[in-house]
């Protein structure tokens, strides 16, 4: 543009167009999970979405996508207002094998401009399997049960040595869909009716287990309260598999009256109140990865989703500034219409704390 044209634009009050800025941010990954921050300079106060892709960039057939929202407060890895736009995500259990794996992170632009890859992406992690710590191991009766519970052989199933699970006592078989219930006239608390017990399901756990509170059966409050209260459902589902075809759910033993099990010998009381004391449950998600015994997915492969989040992405420089678009194509979604998975909420991302502890609790009366 010549000097005379610039002068003319100034005379008529027309300013040259200003290019919008793309998302900026950073990501790191270690054995505690994936974390970082992301912000759109065009809307600095707005919490933007972040899409994680494990095992490949957006558009790769091997990549598995997870949507997050950068709305958490971080204490490290950020400065100033960046720390108000943090995000955290979990690692897939199937990738806890001691080998290096990658995760790409993209900030999602508020104006629909190209989604930029955050600084530090792709991040690399190499983590061993978690220790097998549980009261019991519960056999998953078949591939249909994996489907009914929305278990993911990619995110939930960890391959372990046979010796690591051999000493864990066998609990009741998981041979049907989850039975959820709420008391009449309420939406919370949400209960899992399991093995003749009622087990509390708090909102963040419902999301982590991909339960749909709206699908819960409505029951009389006294019918729910009449069931002995078992241990609350905690963390996220942990499935394990050795060299054989059997898939096991790690869980806690539920203590009945006069139960001689060692876990039932302590004075600890149930940690929850009656059927009407807890806040409303919210949030749910469904999964798409399925497996089975004797020829099922072992959790070492990918789901095969191609760009499951349908990104239009662009690579970014190391400081998160704008770069050119890669033109990644949107791929077909999963059975729920999306090839992605919702992330586990705040508090469930610390993988080293997800192994279920052995707890002593009072017998149910």
LINNOR-V570732 format. One record per residue. N is the residue number from 0. RES is the residue in one letter. PSI is psi in degrees with one decimal (* if undefined). OMEGA is omega in radians with two decimals (none if undefined). BURIAL is 1 if it has 9 or more other C-alpha atoms within 8 Angstrom, else 0. Layout:
# LINNOR-V570732
n = (N N)
res = (RES RES)
psi = (PSI PSI)
omega = (OMEGA OMEGA)
burial = (BURIAL BURIAL)
This chain:
# LINNOR-V570732
n = (0 1 2 3 4 5 6 7 8 9 10 11 12 13 14 15 16 17 18 19 20 21 22 23 24 25 26 27 28 29 30 31 32 33 34 35 36 37 38 39 40 41 42 43 44 45 46 47 48 49 50 51 52 53 54 55 56 57 58 59 60 61 62 63 64 65 66 67 68 69 70 71 72 73 74 75 76 77 78 79 80 81 82 83 84 85 86 87 88 89 90 91 92 93 94 95 96 97 98 99 100 101 102 103 104 105 106 107 108 109 110 111 112 113 114 115 116 117 118 119 120 121 122 123 124 125 126 127 128 129 130 131 132 133 134 135 136 137 138 139 140 141 142 143 144 145 146 147 148 149 150 151 152 153 154 155 156 157 158 159 160 161 162 163 164 165 166 167 168 169 170 171 172 173 174 175 176 177 178 179 180 181 182 183 184 185 186 187 188 189 190 191 192 193 194 195 196 197 198 199 200 201 202 203 204 205 206 207 208 209 210 211 212 213 214 215 216 217 218 219 220 221 222 223 224 225 226 227 228 229 230 231 232 233 234 235 236 237 238 239 240 241 242 243 244 245 246 247 248 249 250 251 252 253 254 255 256 257 258 259 260 261 262 263 264 265 266 267 268 269 270 271 272 273 274 275 276 277 278 279 280 281 282 283 284 285 286 287 288 289 290 291 292 293 294 295 296 297 298 299 300 301 302 303 304 305 306 307 308 309 310 311 312 313 314 315 316 317 318 319 320 321 322 323 324 325 326 327 328 329 330 331 332 333 334 335 336 337 338 339 340 341 342 343 344 345 346 347 348 349 350 351 352 353 354 355 356 357 358 359 360 361 362 363 364)
res = (X X X X X X X X X X X X X X X X X X X X X X X X X X X X X X X X X X X X X X X X X X X X X X X X X X X X X X X X X X X X X X X X X X X X X X X X X X X X X X X X X X X X X X X X X X X X X X X X X X X X X X X X X X X X X X X X X X X X X X X X X X X X X X X X X X X X X X X X X X X X X X X X X X X X X X X X X X X X X X X X X X X X X X X X X X X X X X X X X X X X X X X X X X X X X X X X X X X X X X X X X X X X X X X X X X X X X X X X X X X X X X X X X X X X X X X X X X X X X X X X X X X X X X X X X X X X X X X X X X X X X X X X X X X X X X X X X X X X X X X X X X X X X X X X X X X X X X X X X X X X X X X X X X X X X X X X X X X X X X X X X X X X X X X X X X X X X X X X X X X X X X X X X X X X X X X X X X X X X X X X X X X X X)
psi = (129.2 166.0 -38.9 -36.5 -40.1 -42.1 -42.1 -41.6 -39.0 -36.4 -35.5 3.4 22.2 118.7 147.7 147.2 140.6 125.0 133.0 147.9 142.5 170.2 147.2 162.8 -170.5 157.0 145.3 158.7 137.0 -169.3 -7.0 -12.9 -165.0 132.9 164.5 -162.8 156.8 140.5 144.4 113.8 -23.6 -19.3 70.0 -22.9 -8.4 134.9 123.2 164.9 152.8 134.9 122.6 141.4 117.0 140.5 20.8 163.6 167.8 133.0 -15.6 136.1 -24.2 -6.5 141.7 120.7 147.6 121.7 139.1 169.0 131.1 73.7 20.9 158.4 127.0 149.6 -22.7 161.1 15.9 168.8 140.3 -134.0 -15.1 -35.6 -10.9 -0.7 43.6 162.4 154.6 145.6 160.4 162.6 148.4 132.1 -31.3 -14.5 11.0 78.7 10.7 -4.4 153.7 136.9 158.5 155.7 127.6 146.3 131.5 132.4 134.1 117.2 140.0 -20.0 9.4 9.9 171.5 138.9 120.3 144.2 133.7 157.8 138.7 -6.2 133.9 139.2 147.6 139.3 151.6 106.8 141.7 166.1 151.9 152.6 144.2 102.3 108.1 159.8 -43.3 163.1 130.2 124.2 130.1 117.4 -13.9 176.4 -29.9 -30.4 -39.8 -41.6 -45.2 -32.2 -2.8 33.5 144.9 123.7 -11.3 -49.1 -30.2 -18.6 123.4 128.2 127.6 164.8 144.0 -38.4 -29.7 -26.5 -7.0 -36.0 -3.5 126.0 149.5 128.7 -165.0 148.4 141.1 103.2 16.3 174.9 160.8 139.0 105.5 149.6 149.0 156.1 149.7 136.7 6.6 165.2 -3.4 152.8 162.9 136.2 143.6 120.6 109.2 121.9 30.0 6.9 159.1 128.4 125.4 138.3 101.8 160.9 -45.9 -30.4 -37.3 -41.7 -42.9 -33.5 0.3 36.9 147.7 102.8 -28.2 -18.9 2.0 142.4 140.7 120.8 156.0 140.5 -37.6 -25.9 -38.6 -45.7 -22.7 -14.4 142.3 143.6 122.0 -167.9 143.3 148.7 129.3 160.3 -124.9 159.7 137.1 110.1 144.4 152.1 132.6 -144.7 -15.7 178.6 -14.7 136.2 134.5 143.5 124.4 131.0 -179.7 145.4 135.2 128.0 115.8 179.6 133.7 33.8 123.5 -1.1 139.3 -31.0 -12.5 10.5 -3.2 169.5 -0.7 135.6 160.4 146.0 3.2 167.9 -147.0 -165.7 5.3 18.5 -5.7 157.6 164.3 135.1 146.8 157.6 134.9 170.9 153.3 154.9 171.9 -13.8 129.7 159.4 177.5 177.4 152.9 62.0 15.5 172.7 133.1 -1.9 4.1 -4.8 -178.4 171.9 -15.7 9.2 132.1 115.1 59.6 -21.0 0.4 45.2 147.2 101.2 165.9 142.3 147.2 156.9 172.7 -15.0 7.5 10.6 171.7 143.1 -173.0 154.2 145.0 -15.6 37.1 141.0 148.5 141.5 173.8 144.3 -172.6 -166.9 -21.4 6.2 7.7 134.2 20.2 174.6 140.9 147.7 154.9 136.6 178.8 139.0 -17.9 6.1 -15.4 95.8 -33.0 -12.0 3.5 -16.8 131.8 125.5 151.6 125.9 144.0 132.6 161.3 152.8 144.5 142.9 *)
omega = (-3.07 -3.14 -3.10 3.12 3.11 3.10 -3.14 3.11 3.12 -3.12 -3.09 3.06 3.14 -3.14 3.07 -3.13 3.11 -3.10 3.12 3.13 3.10 -3.14 3.06 3.12 -3.10 3.13 3.00 3.10 3.02 -3.04 3.02 -3.14 3.14 -3.14 3.12 3.11 3.13 -3.06 3.05 -3.13 3.11 3.11 -2.96 -3.13 -3.06 3.04 -3.11 3.09 3.04 3.08 3.05 3.04 3.11 3.05 3.05 3.11 3.04 -3.11 -3.14 3.11 -3.10 -3.04 3.08 -3.00 3.10 3.08 3.08 3.00 -3.12 -3.08 -3.13 3.13 3.10 3.10 -3.11 3.09 -3.10 3.11 3.03 -3.07 3.05 -3.03 3.06 -3.07 -3.10 3.04 3.09 3.10 -3.12 3.03 3.04 -3.13 -3.11 3.14 3.02 -3.04 3.14 -3.14 3.12 3.09 -3.07 3.01 3.07 3.13 -3.11 2.98 -3.07 -3.04 -3.11 -3.10 3.13 3.07 -3.12 3.12 -2.98 3.08 -3.05 3.08 -3.10 3.13 0.05 3.05 -3.11 3.06 3.07 -2.98 3.10 3.04 3.05 3.04 3.13 -3.13 -3.12 3.06 -3.11 2.96 -3.06 -3.07 3.02 -2.90 3.13 -3.10 3.13 3.12 3.05 3.12 -3.06 3.12 -3.10 3.05 -3.14 3.08 3.08 -3.06 -2.97 -2.99 -3.12 3.06 -3.10 3.09 -3.14 -3.11 -3.09 -3.12 -3.07 -3.07 -3.14 -3.12 3.13 3.08 3.14 -3.14 3.00 -3.01 3.10 -3.12 3.08 3.12 -3.13 -3.12 2.97 3.13 3.12 3.10 -3.13 2.98 -3.13 -0.02 3.07 -3.11 2.93 3.09 -2.93 3.06 -3.13 3.12 2.94 -3.08 -3.08 3.08 3.13 -2.99 -3.10 3.09 3.08 3.12 -3.12 3.12 3.11 3.05 3.07 -3.13 -3.14 3.14 -3.10 3.06 3.09 -3.05 3.02 -3.09 -3.11 3.09 3.09 -3.12 3.14 3.09 3.05 -3.11 3.10 3.12 3.06 3.03 -2.99 2.96 3.12 -3.13 3.08 3.05 3.10 3.12 3.05 3.14 3.12 -3.10 -3.04 3.04 -3.06 2.99 3.06 -3.05 3.08 3.06 3.12 -2.98 3.02 3.13 3.13 -3.14 -3.11 -3.10 -3.13 -3.12 -3.04 -2.99 -3.04 -3.12 -3.03 3.12 3.06 -3.01 -3.05 3.13 -3.10 -2.99 -3.09 -2.99 -2.97 -3.14 -3.08 3.04 3.12 3.03 3.06 -3.08 3.06 -3.12 -3.07 -3.06 -3.14 3.11 -3.12 3.08 3.04 3.14 3.12 3.01 -3.11 -3.14 -3.14 3.13 -3.14 3.13 -3.13 3.09 3.09 -3.07 -3.00 3.12 3.08 -3.03 2.77 -2.92 3.04 3.07 -3.13 3.03 -3.01 3.10 3.07 -3.12 -3.06 3.03 -3.01 -3.14 3.10 3.10 3.12 -3.07 3.07 -3.09 3.11 -3.14 -3.13 -3.05 3.13 3.11 3.13 3.14 -3.07 3.10 3.04 -3.10 3.04 -3.03 -3.14 3.08 -3.12 -3.03 -3.12 -3.00 -3.09 3.10 -3.03 3.08 -3.05 -3.12 2.97 -3.09 3.03 -3.09 -3.13 3.04 3.07 -3.14 none)
burial = (0 0 0 0 0 1 0 0 1 1 0 0 0 0 0 0 0 0 0 0 1 1 1 1 1 1 1 1 1 1 1 1 1 1 1 1 1 1 1 1 1 0 0 0 0 0 1 1 1 1 1 1 1 1 1 1 1 1 1 1 1 1 1 1 1 1 1 1 1 1 1 1 1 1 0 0 0 1 0 0 0 1 1 1 1 1 1 1 1 1 1 1 1 1 1 1 1 0 1 0 1 1 1 1 1 1 1 1 1 1 0 0 0 1 1 1 1 1 1 1 1 0 1 1 1 1 1 0 1 0 0 0 1 1 1 1 1 1 1 1 0 1 1 0 1 1 1 1 1 1 1 1 1 1 1 1 1 1 1 1 0 1 0 1 1 0 0 1 0 0 1 0 0 1 0 0 0 1 1 1 1 1 1 0 0 0 1 1 1 1 1 1 1 1 0 0 1 1 1 1 1 1 1 1 1 1 1 1 1 1 1 1 1 0 0 1 0 0 1 0 1 0 0 1 1 0 1 1 1 1 1 0 1 0 1 1 1 1 1 1 1 1 0 0 1 1 1 1 1 1 1 1 0 0 1 1 0 0 0 0 0 0 1 1 1 0 0 0 0 1 0 0 0 0 1 1 0 0 0 1 1 1 1 1 1 1 1 1 1 1 1 1 1 0 0 1 1 1 1 1 0 1 0 0 1 1 1 1 1 1 1 1 1 1 1 1 1 0 1 1 1 1 1 0 1 0 0 1 1 1 1 1 1 1 0 1 0 1 1 1 1 0 1 1 1 0 0 1 1 1 1 0 0 1 1 1 0 1 0 1 1 1 1 1 0)
